[in-house]
Amino acid sequence: MIDQLKIDFEKILKKSDFSKNDINFKRDQLNKFIENGFPNRKLENWKFLDIDQIIKKNIGELSFYNDYSVTNKIDTSILINGLEHNKIIFINGRIEKIDFAYEDKSSIEIFDDVEVENKINNENSLLYLNSALSNKYYKILIKKNYILKKPLIIYHFTSDKMKSKNINLRLDFKLEQNSSLRLIDFFNDTSDKNFLNILYNFDLDEDSSLKNYKIDKSLNKNLKYSFNNIEQKKNSISETFIFSAGSNYFKNEINCNLKGQYSSAFVNGIFSLKDSQKHEIRTTINHLVKNTKSYQLIKSVLGKNSKAAYQGRIYVDSQAQKTDGYQLSKAILLDETSEFNAKPELEIYADDVKCSHGSASGSLNENSIFYIMSRGLNYQQSKELLINGFILDVVEKITDSEIKNLIKNMIGLKE
């Protein structure tokens, strides 16, 4: 792998117009990745789902070179209908379109000539890989007091031209004071056996609001890793919703630093896994000043041979008095071969806090099933009704009613 990676890296440099500083930075990040390799179960954060072994088993030998000079045709039939929205369209790792047609153009700036930098204090080899191999990345600035009129949907498409490839994407978002962004990540793959590595940085100024909804619904054989880094100042709010169901493997990781008083972070997620899928959510919420709040709710419905993991960490600094942190995970195991792992963590150095966590898993309650059957439904319909109610509780936490209804329709939930 190392020899192929080095060869592919040099191909990327020959095709690029990176600055000298960018090239030096990328070489440094590449060397750090080579030194560490893909994460494996020896690392505490990867002990449940070993991405190194999963890549070897599902893909084998990865290719790291992608020719981003080749344009890809946009298939408009796979765009979301019934919701007016702005668009960023990634196809095979290349940005094909950025469209803020519904917005005041003077209130949004898009930078495509920013120098690459590592903003995250995190020894994560996948972030090293992303920094080393990502193509030109963009920084999107939402200016002071501007609230986007329509949601932004980022489309992540891969076509059948891609196979056994590593794709690295990065976007940075800056929300100035009292601004607001609604963002939907929508994944749709017709490719097979690729590894997508996605990095977002969000910088939230005072009184700003971020709502990010990640929808991985269509069944596919790709492997995905997504890292969101969120920095929050006073009175800012972040809301992250994850529907994790389509890919063969998907790990969503959220790292949130609450740096301003009265800032708050909400993370809600659903695993809905079928045969042999492996998905994980890992959250780290750092309460760094007083009067901050976080809430996390993760629910899982797991089919035959599927495996899900939730690692949730709440850190409370000694300065972070009056912290309110809550975390809960629940799982329904539909088969004796399905598996759910939970690792809740509280690390608290302040004494005036309110923090709690909990986790529970088990099979569907047969008494509840037979009670519903007594009202006229058959066994399968009764199971589906119970599952529907179980995950509807998470969707109802979505605070944007327009997007809540869109997601309900997407994933087939009924009231």
Buried (B, 14 or more C-beta within 10 A) or exposed (E): EEEEBEEBBEBBEEBBEBEEEBEEBBEBBBEBBBEBEBBBEEBEBBBBBBBBEBBBEBBEEBBBBBEBEEEBEBEEEEBBEEBEBBBBBBBBBBBBEBEBEBBEEEBBEEEEEEEBEBEBEBEBBBBBBBBBBBBBBBBBBBBBEBBBEBBBBBBBBBEEEBEBBBBBBBBBBBBBBBBBBBBBBBBBBBBBBBBBBBBBBBBBBBBBBBBBBBBBBBEBBBBBBBBBBBBBBBBBBBBBBBBBBBBBBBBBBBBBBBBBBBBBBBBBBBBBBBEBBBBBBBBBBBBBBBBBBBBBBBBBBBBBBBBBBBBBBBBBBEEBBBBBBBBBBBBBBBEEBBBBBBBBEBEBEBEEBEBEBEBEBEEBEEEBBEEBBEEEBEEEEBBBBBBBEBBBEBBEBBEBEEBBBBBBEBBEBEE
